[in-house]
Amino acid sequence: MASAGLQFFAFILALFGIFGDITATLLPNWKVNADVGSNIVTAITQMQGLWMDCTWYSTGMFSCTLKYSVLSLPVYIQAARTTMVLSCILSAFGICITTVGMKCTKLGGDTDSKSHTCFAGGVCFVLSGIFGLVPTSWYTREIISNFLDATIPESSKHEPGGAVYIGFISAGFLLIAGVIFCTSCFKKQQGPWIYPAKQEHFPSTEQDNSAGYNLKDYV
């Protein structure tokens, strides 16, 4: 019962992870312009994402431009696109697989089949978390290195946006959910190794015969 409750908790974490993963992939604020130096008060806020660049004006207007050309993008943005899409796909597969393999559902057949299915879903969540963690870390590293570069003008420097933080948190949720699903399938298999079966000792028939022979001698 405790294992089923733990799996349900991991499933909730995975749901938060996949929703955050999709949100981070689609949001345009992976990096925003930094208000530094003499440019403290700005009338324009520029945001850049994986798929579009947006501009927020002080008048309330909002405009976005899609990034149509793939080859003109930096390598880290191309890698972030690919890995984030793979993360969303793997997490969706993990949701479907673990729904069948969870102990609280009536799908998936016997206990062994559900354990293997649940383990496969946990592997999908772990891979999804890794694919989500790599692009956010790489993207953040590029932003920080450009921010600390003295040759880049202050007006061209950026800071990590909200999408990066959502990506970090979602990757953590998916990793935790995957580890819980993978470890919860093998708890019962450790019992025979910890508590070995007791060997029953039966008295030999020779002792019974000898005991019977001695009793006849006393009659």
C-alpha positions as CSV (number, residue, x, y, z in Angstrom):
1,M,0.0,0.0,0.0
2,A,2.9,2.4,0.8
3,S,4.5,1.6,-2.5
4,A,1.3,2.3,-4.4
5,G,1.0,5.7,-2.6
6,L,4.6,6.5,-3.4
7,Q,4.0,5.7,-7.0
8,F,1.0,8.0,-7.0
9,F,3.1,10.8,-5.5
10,A,5.7,10.2,-8.2
11,F,3.0,10.3,-10.9
12,I,1.8,13.7,-9.6
13,L,5.4,15.0,-9.7
14,A,5.7,13.7,-13.3
15,L,2.6,15.5,-14.3
16,F,3.9,18.8,-12.9
17,G,7.2,18.0,-14.7
18,I,5.7,17.4,-18.1
19,F,3.5,20.6,-17.9
20,G,6.5,22.6,-16.9
21,D,8.6,21.1,-19.6
22,I,6.1,22.0,-22.3
23,T,5.6,25.5,-20.8
24,A,9.4,26.1,-20.7
25,T,9.8,24.9,-24.3
26,L,7.1,27.3,-25.7
27,L,7.8,30.4,-23.5
28,P,9.7,33.2,-25.2
29,N,11.6,34.5,-22.1
30,W,14.6,32.2,-22.0
31,K,16.7,35.3,-21.7
32,V,15.7,38.9,-21.2
33,N,17.6,42.2,-21.6
34,A,19.5,43.3,-18.5
35,D,18.9,46.8,-17.1
36,V,22.5,47.7,-16.2
37,G,24.7,50.8,-16.3
38,S,23.0,53.9,-17.6
39,N,20.1,51.9,-19.1
40,I,18.2,51.5,-15.8
41,V,14.9,52.8,-17.0
42,T,13.9,51.3,-20.3
43,A,10.9,51.7,-22.5
44,I,11.4,48.3,-24.2
45,T,11.8,44.9,-22.7
46,Q,13.3,42.3,-25.1
47,M,12.9,38.6,-24.6
48,Q,14.4,35.7,-26.6
49,G,13.2,32.1,-26.6
50,L,13.8,29.0,-28.5
51,W,11.2,29.6,-31.2
52,M,10.6,33.4,-31.2
53,D,11.9,36.8,-30.0
54,C,9.4,39.1,-28.3
55,T,9.4,42.8,-27.4
56,W,7.3,44.4,-24.7
57,Y,6.8,48.1,-25.0
58,S,6.1,50.5,-22.1
59,T,2.8,51.5,-23.9
60,G,1.5,47.9,-23.4
61,M,2.1,46.7,-26.9
62,F,3.6,43.2,-27.4
63,S,5.1,41.9,-30.6
64,C,6.9,38.6,-31.5
65,T,9.0,37.4,-34.4
66,L,9.4,33.7,-35.2
67,K,12.8,32.3,-35.8
68,Y,12.3,30.7,-39.2
69,S,15.9,30.0,-40.0
70,V,17.4,27.0,-38.1
71,L,21.0,27.2,-39.6
72,S,21.4,30.8,-38.6
73,L,20.8,30.1,-34.9
74,P,23.7,29.4,-32.4
75,V,24.5,25.8,-31.6
76,Y,23.2,26.0,-28.1
77,I,19.8,27.1,-29.2
78,Q,19.6,24.4,-31.8
79,A,20.6,21.8,-29.2
80,A,18.1,23.3,-26.7
81,R,15.3,22.9,-29.3
82,T,16.1,19.3,-30.0
83,T,16.6,18.2,-26.4
84,M,13.6,20.0,-25.0
85,V,11.3,18.4,-27.7
86,L,12.8,15.0,-26.8
87,S,12.2,15.6,-23.2
88,C,8.5,16.4,-23.8
89,I,8.1,13.3,-25.9
90,L,9.8,11.0,-23.4
91,S,7.8,12.4,-20.5
92,A,4.6,11.9,-22.4
93,F,5.6,8.3,-23.1
94,G,6.4,7.9,-19.4
95,I,3.0,9.1,-18.4
96,C,1.3,6.6,-20.6
97,I,3.5,3.7,-19.6
98,T,3.4,4.3,-15.8
99,T,-0.4,4.6,-16.0
100,V,-0.5,1.0,-17.1
101,G,2.3,-0.2,-14.7
102,M,1.2,1.6,-11.4
103,K,-0.1,-0.7,-8.7
104,C,-3.2,1.4,-8.1
105,T,-4.5,0.7,-11.6
106,K,-6.1,-2.5,-13.0
107,L,-4.2,-2.4,-16.2
108,G,-1.0,-4.2,-17.2
109,G,-1.6,-7.8,-16.2
110,D,0.1,-9.6,-13.3
111,T,2.5,-8.1,-10.8
112,D,5.7,-9.0,-12.6
113,S,4.4,-7.4,-15.9
114,K,3.3,-4.2,-14.1
115,S,6.7,-4.0,-12.4
116,H,8.6,-4.2,-15.7
117,T,6.2,-1.7,-17.2
118,C,6.6,0.7,-14.3
119,F,10.4,0.4,-14.5
120,A,10.3,1.3,-18.2
121,G,8.2,4.4,-17.4
122,G,10.7,5.4,-14.7
123,V,13.5,5.1,-17.2
124,C,11.6,7.4,-19.6
125,F,11.2,10.0,-16.8
126,V,14.9,9.9,-15.9
127,L,15.9,10.3,-19.6
128,S,13.4,13.1,-19.9
129,G,14.8,14.9,-16.9
130,I,18.3,14.6,-18.2
131,F,17.3,15.9,-21.6
132,G,15.6,18.8,-19.9
133,L,18.5,19.6,-17.6
134,V,21.2,19.7,-20.3
135,P,19.8,22.5,-22.4
136,T,18.8,24.7,-19.5
137,S,22.3,24.4,-18.0
138,W,24.0,25.0,-21.3
139,Y,21.7,28.0,-22.1
140,T,22.4,29.5,-18.6
141,R,26.2,29.1,-19.1
142,E,26.1,31.0,-22.4
143,I,24.1,33.8,-20.8
144,I,26.4,34.1,-17.9
145,S,29.6,34.0,-20.1
146,N,28.2,36.7,-22.4
147,F,27.2,38.8,-19.4
148,L,30.7,38.7,-17.9
149,D,32.4,39.4,-21.2
150,A,33.8,42.9,-21.1
151,T,33.9,43.2,-24.9
152,I,30.0,43.0,-25.2
153,P,28.2,46.3,-24.8
154,E,25.9,46.5,-21.7
155,S,22.9,47.1,-23.9
156,S,23.4,43.7,-25.5
157,K,23.7,41.7,-22.3
158,H,20.9,39.5,-21.0
159,E,19.9,37.6,-17.9
160,P,18.2,34.2,-17.6
161,G,14.4,34.4,-17.9
162,G,11.6,32.6,-16.3
163,A,11.5,29.8,-18.8
164,V,15.0,28.7,-17.7
165,Y,14.0,28.4,-14.1
166,I,10.8,26.5,-15.0
167,G,12.9,24.1,-17.1
168,F,15.3,23.5,-14.1
169,I,12.4,22.8,-11.8
170,S,10.6,20.5,-14.3
171,A,13.7,18.5,-14.9
172,G,14.1,18.0,-11.2
173,F,10.5,16.8,-10.9
174,L,11.0,14.3,-13.7
175,L,14.2,13.0,-12.3
176,I,12.7,12.4,-8.8
177,A,9.6,10.8,-10.3
178,G,11.8,8.5,-12.5
179,V,13.9,7.4,-9.6
180,I,10.9,6.6,-7.4
181,F,9.3,4.5,-10.1
182,C,12.5,2.6,-10.8
183,T,13.2,1.9,-7.2
184,S,9.6,1.0,-6.1
185,C,9.5,-2.0,-8.5
186,F,12.3,-3.9,-6.8
187,K,11.5,-3.6,-3.1
188,K,9.8,-7.0,-2.8
189,Q,12.7,-8.8,-4.6
190,Q,15.1,-8.0,-1.7
191,G,13.1,-10.1,0.8
192,P,14.5,-13.5,0.0
193,W,18.1,-12.2,0.1
194,I,17.6,-10.5,3.5
195,Y,15.5,-13.2,5.1
196,P,16.6,-16.6,3.7
197,A,14.2,-19.5,3.9
198,K,14.6,-21.6,7.0
199,Q,15.7,-25.2,6.3
200,E,13.5,-27.8,8.1
201,H,15.3,-30.7,9.7
202,F,13.4,-34.0,9.8
203,P,14.6,-36.8,12.1
204,S,16.1,-39.7,10.2
205,T,14.2,-43.0,10.0
206,E,17.3,-44.8,11.3
207,Q,16.9,-43.1,14.7
208,D,13.2,-44.1,14.8
209,N,14.1,-47.7,14.1
210,S,16.8,-47.7,16.7
211,A,14.5,-46.1,19.2
212,G,11.9,-48.8,18.5
213,Y,14.4,-51.6,18.8
214,N,15.5,-50.4,22.2
215,L,12.0,-50.2,23.5
216,K,11.3,-53.9,22.5
217,D,14.3,-55.0,24.5
218,Y,12.9,-53.5,27.6
219,V,9.5,-55.3,27.3
